[in-house]
Amino acid sequence: MPELPEVETVRRGLEPVMTGARILQADVRRPDLRWAFPERMAERLTGADVLRLRRRSKYILADLSTGESLLVHLGMSGRMLVSGAMLGQFVQNHPAPAKHDHVVLDMDGGARVTFNDARRFGMMDLLPTATAEQHPLLAGIGPEPFGNDFNEEWLIQRFKGRKTPVKSALLDQKIVAGLGNIYVAEVLFRAGLRPDRLAGDLTEAQTAALVPLIRQVLDEAILAGGSSLRDYRQSDGELGYFQHAFRVYGREGQPCPTPGCTGHVERIVQSGRSSFYCPQCQR
């Protein structure tokens, strides 16, 4: 699944062609993806102005002039692709419709935004903007990692007494929004913490130190355009590059990148998912 940096990269790629533009025509080419599309989705989108494009955790929301918001989750293979607009120094012409182009939005500036999803694990919904945070998929999500509500004291209080591994605690969307397996591995490496350390056993100083590291890793990943694993693409179809900067994720058996460390990256399985760490650097 795409994590916060990938979703934020896509949002930033869509913003120049969607924010302030009108949806001249919405074409919904199937009744569902992971779940059924809302009733009259094409009709409700057509003619609406996009007032704002924002991200909440791993979701993109387009706030519309109709008082509704389009909620988008990319799923495992979903891509939001832009054509017919200036992207950098190139004009991306509209490609021929592809098999898995499920929703197409033609904007009044000439751009086309296409939601392509081969595995159909993505989703779209329309919800009242005023009560968006009450939507079942958004309700209960914790603070954004770049927001003021996510701070050292918040994390210390949420970790206090927890008998779950620190990796699981950081993956808990009620504690912090948007983190996934990849970036938690990179954060814990920089923090020098094993992923199976119990969150409640960390000192307050160790817990507090995670906050700036989370922001640092996410910020670097966003600047690099996210990580391209399997199907992920940016809105212009290009690959992200942060995967080239992974220090431990996916590097099982390779030397630890810490200067002077003689250890090798190891992999353990936690709750059915791989965790990568250096047993010498992370304690």
Residue pairs with C-beta under 8 A, 6 or more apart in sequence:
1 58
1 74
1 75
1 76
1 180
2 10
2 58
2 74
2 226
2 232
3 58
3 178
3 179
3 180
3 181
3 182
3 183
3 226
3 227
4 55
4 57
4 58
4 145
4 177
4 178
4 179
4 180
4 183
4 218
5 183
5 218
5 221
5 222
5 224
5 226
5 227
5 240
5 242
6 74
6 226
6 227
6 232
6 240
7 55
7 58
7 59
7 60
7 74
7 178
8 55
8 222
8 226
9 222
9 225
9 226
9 234
9 235
9 240
10 60
10 74
10 80
10 234
10 235
11 53
11 54
11 55
11 60
13 80
13 82
13 87
13 234
13 235
13 236
14 53
14 60
14 80
14 82
14 113
14 235
15 53
16 85
17 82
17 85
17 107
17 109
17 111
17 113
18 50
18 53
18 62
18 105
18 107
18 111
18 113
19 50
19 51
19 52
19 53
20 49
20 50
20 51
21 49
21 50
21 107
21 108
21 109
21 111
22 47
22 48
22 49
22 50
22 107
22 108
23 45
23 46
23 47
23 48
23 49
23 50
23 105
23 106
23 107
23 108
24 46
24 47
24 106
24 107
24 108
25 46
25 105
25 106
26 41
26 42
26 43
26 45
26 46
26 103
26 104
26 105
26 106
27 42
27 103
27 104
27 105
27 106
28 37
28 41
28 42
28 102
28 103
29 101
29 102
29 103
29 104
30 37
30 102
31 37
32 120
33 75
33 78
33 102
33 117
33 120
33 121
33 122
33 123
33 124
34 73
34 75
34 120
34 121
34 122
34 123
35 123
35 125
37 124
37 125
38 44
38 124
38 125
38 126
41 124
41 126
44 66
44 68
44 126
45 64
45 70
45 105
45 126
48 64
48 65
48 66
48 68
49 64
49 65
50 62
50 63
50 64
50 65
51 63
51 64
51 65
52 62
52 63
53 60
53 61
53 62
53 63
54 60
54 61
54 63
55 61
56 132
56 133
56 138
56 141
56 144
56 177
57 138
57 141
57 144
57 173
57 177
57 178
58 73
58 74
58 177
58 178
58 180
59 71
59 72
59 73
59 137
59 138
60 71
60 72
60 73
60 80
61 69
61 70
61 71
61 72
61 132
62 69
62 70
62 72
63 69
63 129
64 70
64 129
67 128
67 129
67 130
68 126
68 127
68 128
68 129
69 126
69 127
69 128
69 129
69 132
70 124
70 125
70 126
71 123
71 124
71 125
71 126
71 127
71 132
71 135
71 137
71 138
72 78
72 80
72 115
72 122
72 123
72 124
73 122
73 123
73 124
73 137
74 80
74 117
74 122
74 232
75 117
75 119
75 120
75 121
75 122
75 123
76 119
76 121
76 122
76 230
76 231
77 117
77 118
77 119
77 121
77 122
77 230
77 231
78 115
78 116
78 117
78 121
78 122
79 115
79 116
79 117
79 231
79 232
79 233
79 235
79 237
80 113
80 114
80 115
80 235
81 113
81 114
81 116
81 233
81 235
81 236
81 237
82 92
82 111
82 112
82 113
82 114
82 235
82 236
83 92
83 93
83 94
83 95
83 111
83 112
83 114
84 91
84 92
84 93
84 94
84 110
84 111
84 112
85 91
85 92
85 109
85 110
85 111
87 236
88 236
92 236
92 237
94 112
97 104
98 116
100 116
100 117
100 118
100 120
101 114
101 115
101 116
102 115
102 116
102 117
102 120
103 114
103 115
103 124
104 112
104 113
104 114
104 115
105 112
105 113
105 114
106 112
107 113
115 122
115 124
118 231
119 231
125 135
125 137
127 135
132 138
133 139
140 173
140 174
141 173
141 174
141 177
142 150
142 172
142 173
142 174
142 175
142 176
142 177
143 149
143 150
143 154
143 176
143 177
144 150
144 177
144 178
145 176
145 177
145 178
145 179
145 214
145 215
145 218
146 215
146 218
146 219
150 176
150 211
151 211
152 207
152 208
152 211
155 175
155 176
155 207
155 208
155 210
155 211
156 204
156 207
156 208
158 169
158 175
159 166
159 169
159 199
159 200
159 202
159 207
160 200
161 200
162 169
162 198
162 199
162 200
163 198
163 200
164 198
164 199
165 195
165 196
165 197
165 198
165 199
165 270
166 188
166 193
166 194
166 195
166 196
166 197
166 198
166 199
166 202
167 184
167 185
167 188
167 195
167 196
167 270
167 275
168 199
168 270
168 271
169 175
169 199
170 176
170 179
170 184
170 187
170 188
170 210
170 214
171 179
171 180
171 181
171 184
173 179
176 214
178 218
179 187
179 214
181 249
181 273
181 274
181 275
182 227
182 229
182 246
182 249
183 214
183 217
183 218
183 221
184 195
185 195
185 248
185 249
185 275
185 276
185 277
186 217
186 246
186 247
186 248
186 249
187 210
187 213
187 214
187 217
188 194
188 195
188 277
188 282
189 247
189 248
189 276
189 277
189 278
189 281
189 282
190 213
190 216
190 217
190 247
191 206
191 209
191 210
191 213
191 282
192 281
192 282
192 283
193 202
193 206
193 282
193 283
194 277
194 279
194 282
194 283
195 268
195 270
195 275
195 277
195 282
196 268
196 270
196 275
197 283
199 207
220 242
220 245
221 227
221 240
221 242
224 240
224 241
224 242
224 244
224 245
225 234
225 238
225 239
225 240
225 241
225 242
226 232
226 234
226 240
226 242
227 240
227 242
227 243
227 246
228 239
228 240
228 241
228 243
229 243
232 240
233 239
234 240
243 250
247 257
248 256
248 257
248 265
248 276
248 277
248 278
249 276
250 276
251 265
251 276
252 265
252 266
252 267
252 276
253 264
253 265
254 264
254 265
255 261
255 262
255 263
255 264
255 265
256 262
256 263
256 264
256 265
256 278
256 280
256 281
258 278
258 281
261 278
261 280
261 281
262 280
263 278
263 279
263 280
263 281
264 278
265 276
265 277
265 278
266 276
266 277
266 278
266 279
267 274
267 275
267 276
268 274
268 275
268 277
269 275
